[in-house]
Amino acid sequence: MKIKKGDKVVVIAGADKGKEGIVQRTFPSLDKVVVEGVAVRKKHKKPTQQNPEGTILEIYAPIHVSNVAVVDPKTKKATRVGIEVIKGKKVRVTKASKSKLD
């Protein structure tokens, strides 16, 4: 998976298409990511002694990594990510402008 925590991404498919956000968490084994402000779901919490009224929480649901694309820092558009070896280290680079992400 070439998308990491902290990357700025744009949703390219699904109900939230066009929204941008920062990756909060990744699930490499499931090929899913949690993006801030995308796939917001409401979770109802039952009343407890500490909170007798109960609450409705907004949580971010994970979406499949194929539905997001990294935003190129130079062009500010969605782009694919590749890997190049620079000085013996693997570095993530954008396909559009060849700018480094790491």
Residue, then its C-alpha position, 0 to 999 in steps of 0.5 A: m500500500k503506497i498511501k501512508k498516515g498523514d498523506k493528503v488524499v482526494v476521494i476519486a470514487g463513491a458517495d464522497k467523491g471529490k472530498e479531500g482530507i488527511v489520512q488518519r489511520t491505515f489498515p494494510s491487511l484490509d487495504k483500507v484507510v480512514v480519511e478525516g471528513v470522509a465516510v462520516r457515520k453516526k453511532h448511537k451510545k446508550p445512556t449510562q450513569q455517567n451520561p444519562e441522556g446518551t449521545i450520538l457520536e460521529i465516527y469516520a468509517p474506513i474506505h478502500v484504498s483504491n477509492v482515494a488518490v494522493v494529492d500532488p504537492k506541486t499541481k494540487k491534483a490527484t496523482r498516482v504514486g511510484i517508488e524510486v531508489i535515491k541514494g540507496k533508499k526507497v522513496r515515494v514519488t508522484k507520477a505527475s510531477k516526480s516530486k518526493l512524498d517522503 
